[in-house]
């Protein structure tokens, strides 16, 4: 049995940002950052890209990943989850007698992922026998307990009125996942059929190294943050 596989899910056909997964990010395809971080970590027996796109596959292979098969059409629609894709990839490898102890899912639009962060996450997973998964999280920049909704008359109202008089510093710190990577114990992942909701170890990351990329402005913000972090500004 191999030790660890890195899977980078990169479906073609992005609508809001055309060719998002291979769009140039500061001069090179954004997917290359995930591939390079995985390679530099020296953690993985296999670094593969799961895609339905020949163009993405070609670029991924140029960057040093492998694409042993293209994703089936039924694994490429808008309703297929990342967990579905990961389970499918593991099944395809099992057909050729390759199984893994650990699995990393690294998103193709995560240029802030580093080899060091992957190594740290893997070490945490390996040393905590109870853990099923490790993932980076960030604290909400504003307390969600103080959020508003808009009622049927168009007025803002407190979602949680019990916190109206609470000071922000007195409220519990809440976190959100940052959509960069996950590292799984494969046996536990398969047993849970991909629905891993318990025994998750967090790695708390700074807001500066987090950016959802859904719109063109998000892309520009991500490039700016990357330059700042890497002292290119």
C-alpha positions in Angstrom: 0.0 0.0 0.0 1.3 3.5 -0.9 1.4 6.1 1.8 -0.2 9.2 0.4 -1.8 10.6 -2.7 -2.5 14.3 -3.6 -5.7 14.8 -5.6 -6.3 18.2 -7.2 -9.9 18.4 -8.5 -10.0 20.7 -11.5 -13.1 20.5 -13.6 -13.3 22.5 -16.8 -16.1 24.9 -17.7 -15.9 27.6 -15.0 -18.7 30.2 -15.7 -17.9 33.2 -13.6 -14.2 33.2 -14.3 -13.5 31.5 -17.7 -10.9 28.8 -17.5 -10.4 29.6 -13.8 -8.3 26.6 -12.9 -5.6 27.4 -15.5 -5.9 31.1 -15.7 -2.6 32.9 -15.2 -2.0 34.0 -11.7 1.0 36.4 -11.5 2.4 34.9 -14.7 1.7 31.2 -14.4 -1.3 28.9 -14.4 -3.0 29.1 -10.9 -3.1 25.3 -10.7 0.7 25.2 -10.8 0.9 26.6 -7.3 -1.0 23.6 -5.8 1.1 21.2 -7.8 4.4 22.8 -6.8 3.5 22.9 -3.1 2.6 19.2 -3.3 5.9 18.4 -5.0 8.0 20.5 -2.7 6.4 18.8 0.4 7.9 15.4 -0.6 4.8 13.8 1.0 3.1 12.2 -1.9 3.6 8.9 -3.9 1.3 10.4 -6.5 0.2 13.9 -7.4 -2.8 13.6 -9.7 -5.2 16.1 -11.2 -8.8 14.9 -11.6 -10.3 16.7 -14.6 -12.7 16.3 -17.5 -10.7 18.8 -19.6 -7.9 17.8 -22.0 -6.5 21.4 -21.8 -6.3 21.3 -18.0 -4.8 17.8 -18.2 -2.0 19.0 -20.5 -1.1 22.0 -18.4 -1.2 19.9 -15.2 1.2 17.4 -16.7 3.5 20.2 -17.8 3.5 21.4 -14.2 4.6 18.0 -12.9 1.3 16.2 -12.0 -0.1 13.1 -13.5 -3.5 12.6 -15.1 -3.9 8.8 -15.4 -7.5 9.2 -16.6 -10.0 11.9 -17.5 -13.0 12.3 -15.2 -16.2 10.6 -16.4 -19.0 12.9 -17.5 -21.2 11.8 -14.6 -18.5 13.1 -12.3 -18.3 16.4 -14.0 -21.7 18.1 -13.6 -22.6 21.0 -11.2 -24.2 18.6 -8.7 -21.2 16.4 -8.1 -19.4 17.2 -4.8 -15.7 17.1 -4.1 -16.3 14.1 -1.9 -17.9 12.3 -4.8 -14.8 13.0 -6.9 -12.4 11.9 -4.3 -14.2 8.6 -3.7 -14.3 8.0 -7.5 -10.6 8.7 -7.8 -9.8 6.2 -5.0 -12.0 3.6 -6.7 -10.2 4.1 -10.0 -6.8 3.6 -8.3 -8.1 0.5 -6.5 -8.9 -1.0 -9.9 -5.2 -1.0 -10.7 -4.3 -2.3 -7.2 -3.2 1.0 -5.7 -4.5 2.0 -2.3 -3.3 4.8 0.0 -3.1 5.4 3.8 -3.6 9.2 3.5 -5.1 11.5 0.9 -4.7 15.3 0.4 -7.3 17.2 -1.6 -5.8 20.4 -2.7 -7.9 22.9 -4.6 -6.4 24.2 -7.9 -7.2 27.8 -7.0 -5.3 27.9 -3.8 -2.0 29.7 -4.4 -1.5 30.3 -0.7 -0.9 26.6 0.1 2.7 25.9 0.9 4.8 22.8 1.2 5.4 23.6 4.9 1.6 23.8 5.6 1.0 20.5 4.0 3.9 18.9 5.9 2.5 20.3 9.2 -1.0 19.1 8.5 0.3 15.6 7.6 2.3 15.4 10.8 -0.7 16.4 12.9 -2.9 13.7 11.2 -0.3 11.0 11.6 0.3 11.8 15.3 -3.4 12.0 16.3 -4.9 8.5 16.1 -8.4 9.7 16.6 -8.3 12.3 13.8 -10.0 11.7 10.5 -9.0 14.9 8.8 -6.9 18.1 9.0 -8.0 21.3 7.4 -7.1 25.0 7.6 -9.6 27.4 9.1 -9.8 31.2 9.7 -11.6 33.2 12.3 -14.5 35.3 11.0 -13.3 38.9 10.7 -16.6 40.1 12.3 -18.6 38.1 14.9 -21.3 36.2 13.1 -23.5 36.4 16.2 -24.0 40.1 15.4 -25.4 39.5 11.9 -28.5 41.0 10.4 -31.2 39.7 8.1 -33.6 41.7 5.9 -37.3 41.3 6.6 -40.2 41.3 4.2 -40.5 45.0 4.6 -36.9 45.6 3.6 -35.7 46.4 7.1 -32.6 45.0 8.7 -33.2 43.0 11.9 -30.9 41.2 14.2 -30.7 37.5 13.5 -29.7 36.8 17.1 -31.2 39.6 19.2 -29.8 38.0 22.4 -26.4 39.5 21.4 -27.6 43.1 20.7 -25.8 44.4 23.8 -22.9 42.0 23.7 -19.4 43.4 23.2 -17.6 41.9 20.2 -14.7 40.9 22.4 -17.0 38.9 24.7 -18.4 36.7 21.9 -17.1 33.3 21.1 -14.6 33.2 18.3 -16.1 31.3 15.4 -14.2 29.9 12.4 -14.8 29.0 8.8 -13.0 26.6 6.4 -10.9 28.4 3.9 -11.2 26.1 0.9 -7.5 25.4 0.4 -6.8 21.8 1.2 -7.9 18.8 3.3 -5.8 15.8 4.4 -7.7 12.6 5.2 -7.1 9.3 6.7 -8.3 7.3 3.7 -9.7 4.3 5.7 -11.9 6.7 7.7 -12.8 8.7 4.7 -14.1 5.6 2.8 -15.8 4.3 5.9 -17.7 7.6 6.2 -18.5 7.6 2.5 -16.8 10.9 2.2 -19.0 12.6 4.9 -16.3 13.4 7.4 -17.8 15.7 10.0 -16.1 14.7 13.2 -12.6 14.4 14.6 -11.2 17.2 12.4 -8.0 18.9 13.4 -8.0 22.6 12.6 -5.0 24.6 11.4 -5.8 28.3 12.1 -4.5 30.5 9.4 -4.4 34.3 9.0 -6.9 36.2 6.9 -4.1 37.6 4.8 -3.4 34.1 3.4 -7.1 33.4 2.6 -9.1 34.5 -0.4 -12.2 32.9 -2.0 -11.8 33.4 -5.8 -15.2 33.5 -7.4 -15.2 36.9 -9.2 -12.6 38.9 -11.1 -12.2 41.3 -8.1 -11.4 38.3 -5.9 -8.7 37.3 -8.3 -7.1 40.8 -8.1 -7.3 40.7 -4.3 -5.7 37.3 -4.2 -2.8 38.5 -6.4 -2.3 41.5 -4.2 -2.3 39.4 -1.0 0.2 37.0 -2.6 2.5 39.8 -3.5 2.4 41.2 0.0 3.0 37.8 1.7 5.9 37.2 -0.6 7.2 40.8 -0.2 6.8 41.5 -3.9 5.3 44.9 -3.2 
